[in-house]
Amino acid sequence: MRYFIQYPAGTSELVADAMAHFVDDFRAEYQDDSAMLFSSSSPMERVADIPFAKNAFAVISEIRRGDINANVEQLAGSLKESQFPPLPGPRARGFRVMVHVDGELASVAGAPKREIERTVSACTGMRLEPSGRGQEYWVIGRLDMRDLMFCARLPKPARPKKARGALSHELSSMLVLASEPRPDDTFLDPFAGSGSFVATRLTLPAQAVIYSDLNLADHREQLPDEAVRDRRVRLLDEDAMVLPSVPDGSVDAVVTDPPWGEHEELPVPYEEFARTTTLSLARVLNPAKGRYVLLCARRGAPAFDEALTDAGLAVRATHEILVNGHPATVFVGDRRSAAEPAQKQEKPQPPRKPAKPLLIGMGTYRRSLNRFSR
């Protein structure tokens, strides 16, 4: 079966590296900055459950791309010879047809649009529901793809509702995976807020998960159920710059998104905030195996870059991304075993990987998957 997925822009290498771990017999046919066409022997349910896919589709027919109105008429003709596969989930009674070309909805003349709608109705037995209820079929074209596809949109898996301003499920998943999750981890988010990273980490095996936020009382009602009910979770109302209840070296992995200093008032200047925060993380991280992933505003990245190094936290990679349209930087690294800060160490550190758009550690995720399958 051939499938088409859309994912967050800038993560194409991450997706390419990950796909073989989510579907069987994976073979990519086309990929750009935010979409991929591939074949796989996995059932549609597996493809629909890919955590970083914003939308997933089963490809039913395709033709050589040209004039959009002529193409839609040609697709209508090809569908009469195509097989509409049974789709996951309850059978829908209605449908609608969307035309999405080069990243945006495209207008189609009335006659070809009605023709393809009549064809879909005849092939599926469903009635047209222009309001959007029921099954969606998409005509999809991409800028560098020579063909135009007719696809059935697969149902999205049910996910807990996110609090306002929380990171997306896709981005939370990517950053947690970058921390090399292991079944015996003690995990910490010291700026946990709405609990996005905690909830994502709980979907993978872990020994303990620590939620900490100075505003725990304000966030408690909005926390995901799993963050409140799971016995592995420890809820703390503590200052991330101190973390008095977290012993030295007791944390294996930190994934966190500290305040950006743009819309909230910090207790100290941003440079001091970055320095004190990273020293706190260095104290609680296990000296031998501690790892961290830290997301910050792009303009605050120089302060955290210097602070992380000075605190003895090696920066292995940086990634420049957009979060809800705002420039941001992701730091990925680990705790040096040396007790002295980085500038006092005599041994040179390995060179840092160059910045690129959130291509974060799927090799480490592969190792994690292997551990979980044992």
N, C-alpha and C positions, 0 to 999 in steps of 0.2 A: 504494500500500500504506500502511496505517496502522500506526504503531509507538508503543510506550510505553517510556520509559526512566526509570530512577531514578538519582539523582546525589547527591553530598554536600549536605547541608542548608545553606541559606544562599547557594547559588551560582546561583540561578535566572536572574538577569540576565546573568551570565556565560554560562550555557548558551544562553539565548535568542539572544544576540549571536553565539555561535560556531556554532550549528547549520547555518546556511546554507553554512558553509565545509567541512562534513563530509559533507553529503548534498545531493542535487539536489532542486529543486522543493519546498523546505521550506515547510510551512505548519503553524503551531502551532494546535491545537484546544483544548488545556487545559494549564495549567501552575500548579504550586504551588511551595512552598518546596524540594521535593526530587524532583519528578517532572514529566514532560511527556508529553502525547499529541500526536502530529503525523502528518502525511501526507508522503510523499516517494516519488519515482520511483526512488530508489536501491535496489539489491539488498540483501538482508538482510545479506550479508557486510560491506557498508559500515557499516551501522547497528551491527552487532556490534562493529566495530573503533573506535567512538567512544571516545577515551581517557579521558574523564571520566565515562562511564556505568558505574555499578556493576552494573546489570542492564539488559538490553535485551530487548524482546519484540515479536513480531508479533501484531497483533490479529486474531482469527479471528471473534469474534461478540460482541455486546453487547446488553443489555436494560436497561430502566428499573429502577433500583434500588429495592428494597423489603425484605421479609423475606428473610433470607439463605437459608433452606431452600427457600422457594418460588422464589427467584431461581435457585438451582442447578438445580432441576428444569426451570425455563424455559430455562436455558442448554443443558441436555442436549437439550431438544427443538429448539432453534434450531440446534444443531450438526449435526443430521441433514440440514439444508438448507444447511449451510455447506461451503465448500471448505477442506480442510486443505492449506496450501501446503507444497511441498517445502522442507525446512529445510537450512541449510548443514551441512557436515560429514558424517561417516559416518552411515548410516541406523541409528537406534537400534532395538533389538528390544523394549525395555521402556519404560514410562512411569510417571509418577505425577502426581496432581492436587493442587496446593496452593491454599489459599484464603487470600488476603491482603487484609484490609480495614482501611482507615484506619491503615495503618502497622504492623499486627501480624497474626499468623496467627489465623484465625477458625475456630471449631469448627462443623461442619455435621452434621446428623442423618445416621444411617447410610443410610437409604433414598435420599435425594437424592444423597448422595455415591456410593453404589454405582451409581445410575442414570447419572450423568455419566461414571463410569469405564467402564461397559459401552458407553456411546455412543462414547467416545474409542477404545476398543479396536476397535469395529466399523468406525469411520471410518478408522482408521490401520493396522489389522492388527497392532498391537503388543499385547503382554501387560502386565498390571499388574505393576509392580515397586515395592511400597510402601517398600522400603528406600532408594530414592533413586537407584538406578542407572538410566541411560537418560534419555530426554527428559522434561523437566518442562513441564507445562501449568499455568498459574496463573489462578485466578479473582481479579480485582483490582478493588477499590473504593477510591475516595479520598473524603475527607471532603466536599469541595466539588464532586465530580463527580456528575452526576445518573444516570449509567449505570454498570452493572457489566459488566466485560469478561472475556472468556475469551481467553487469550493463550498463545502458544508462546514459551517462553524461548529466546533465541538463545544459541549457544555463546559463552563469553567467550574473547577472544584469549589465547594463551599469553603469559605475562609472567614475567620472572625472579623467583625467590623472593626476598622481602624479608628482610633481616636483622631480628632481634628489635629492636623499638623504632624501626625506620625509618619514615619518613613513607610514607603510602600512595602508590600510583602516581597516583591521581587528584589528590591535593594537590601532589605533586611536579610534575606536569604543569602545573597551574594557576600555580604560582609561577614556573616557568621561562618560561611564556608571558608572564607579567607583565613580564619583563625585556626584552621586544621582541627576541627572538632574530633575528640576522642571519647570513647565510652567512660573512661575513668576521670574525666575532667571535673575540676571545680571551676565553674564559670562565673564571671562577675561583669555586671554593667553598673558602674558607679554613678552614672547620670541616666538612670533607667527610664525616667519620665513615664510615658504611656505603656512601656513594657514591650516594645516591638522586638528588640533583640532577645529578651528573655523568653518570650513566647516562641520565637523561631528556634532558639537553642533547645527548647523542650521537645521539639519534634524529632530530635536526635538523641541517642543514648548519652547520658551524663550522670555523674555521681552526685553533684550538687550544683545548684544554680542560685546565685546571689543577686537579688534586686536591691539596689540602693539609690535613694533620691531624697534630697532634703525636703521635697514637697510631696512625700509619700501620702500624707493625709489628703492632699488635693487630688492626687492621681488614683487613689485606692478604688473609688467607685468605677473608674473607667478601665481598670486593669483587666486583661483577658482572664477568663475563668481559670485557664490552666495555670496562670501565674499565681493565683490565689489558692487554688485547691491542691496543686501538685505538692506532695510531701518533700520533694527534692528542693523546693524553692524556699529561700530564706529572705524575708522582707526586712530591709533596714532603712531607717530614716536618719541617714548620716551624711556628713559633709565629705564629698569625694576627695577633698584635699587633706583629709585626716584619716577617715575610715577606721575609727578606734576599735570596732568589733571584728576587724579582719586581721588575723595574725600575719606576721611577716612570712613571706614565701609560701603562703597557703593557697594561692590562686594559680591555676594552670593557664587560663585564657581570659583575656579581657576584650570585649567588643563594646565600644561606647561612642557616643555622639555628644561631646561637651557643649555647653552653651556657646553660641557663636559670637556673643558680645555685640550683636547688631540690634536686637529688639528687646534685650533684657539687660538689666544693670548688674554688673559683676561687682563683688565685694572689694576687688583689688584691680589694678591695671592689668590689661590682657596678658602682657609678657610675664608678669608675676603669677597670674592665674595659670598660664601654661606651665611655668616652671614648677609651681607647687603641686599641680595636678600630676605631672609626670613623675615627680619624686614619690608621690603617694603610690602611683601604679608600680614603680620600680620596687618599692618596699614590699608590696603584697604579692608580687609575681614570684613564682618559683624560680630560683636562680638557675636551675638546670634545664627546665623545659617550659618556662613561662613564655606565652605568646600574646600579642596584642594587635588589635585593629582599631584605629582611631580616625574618626571622621570630623573634619573641621571646615570652617569657611575658608575659601581660597586665600583671602587676604590675611587670615590668621595663621596660615601654614608656615611662614618663616619663623614665627615665634615658637610653634610646636616643634618644628624641625630641630631648632637649636636646643630646646628644652629636653626633647627626647634623647638626643645624643649626650647632653650633659648629665642626664640622669642614669646613663648606662643602659639605655634601651636602644638596641640596634635597629635602624631603619633599613629593612631589606627591600622595600619597594614603595613607591608612591604612585597614586593614580588620580588624575584630574577628571572629575565627573560633574554633572549637573544634578542638583537636588531641587525638584520643583522649580527648575529654571534658574537656580542660584548656583554660581560657581563654588565648588567644594573640592577638597583634597582628602584622599584616604591614605593613611600611613599604615603599613603592614610590617611588623617586625617581631623581635623577641628580646628576652631578658639576657643580657650578657652574664656569664658566670663570674666574671671578675667583679670584685667588690668596689673598685674605684670607678669614678666617672670616666666617660669615654676619653676625654682629652688627656687623662693621666695614664692611659694604657700605652705601653710601649709597642705591643704587637699591632700591626696594621689590621684594620677590619676589611672584610670582603667588600668589593665594590658594590654600590647600591644599584639596583636595577633602574633603568631610565623610566621616567613617567610615561604612562600611556593610559588610554581610557578604560579604567576598571577591568583590567584583564587579570583577575586576582586568583592565583593559587589553585587552579583546578587539579593540578598534579597532587597537591596535598589533599584535596577532596577525594581523589581516586584512592589514596591510601586510607582515608577515613572509611570509605565505602567498603574497602577490603576488610578492614577491622570489623565493621558491623556485620559482615556476612559470615564471619567465622563462627 
